[in-house]
């Protein structure tokens, strides 16, 4: 086992029983040299039925989002599970509550970093539009939302 050290403080770095070098400063440009290359392991990986099922689900969920967005008539899918139950969008920022957070909490009102951070943190404690509207009306957090 070769002994490598952190170039800044010359401390060896342990990882899985082997010493590893973590790049900092100028060495960060060569970080890829620290990652072991294991093409033989990667070649052996085969997608499983779970992997395939997940990606089929994600693709259909995104297709439903687009069908709804363009105003297609219900039902937006032939899949009985996706038609019957509610799921988050593939992209979290597409969800109704996330869109509300972006428009009515983050980009509405005072844009100083402290205020945006406070409003975002406060909203994400409960992540519910109705709670935000109740709180904001009592705490004077109301601002003109983006349209």
C-alpha angles and dihedrals in degrees: 000000000000119000114233126175140201105266093222101053102005092237116148115236119220122211124166091341093308127099112245131194115227113198121229132173114356091358090065087081088067097044092123088068090066095056111090113236113225109172091156090061093045092051090057094055113105125185112252128217088257091055092048092046092051093052092046088052093048092048093049092045090053091046089054089052091053093045090053092045093056092047100252115170122261131291095059094184142027091221107107094207095050090043094050104039135049120244133177117257119264088247110050092212089064093064118107094241093047090050089051090049091051097045104033104028112025102034098030120087132357109010098201110130093243093052095046090048092048094049093045093048092046092050094047092054089075103008093206124127095212092053091049092051092050093047095043092051090053096040096041091242091136115124136163107283123221116261 
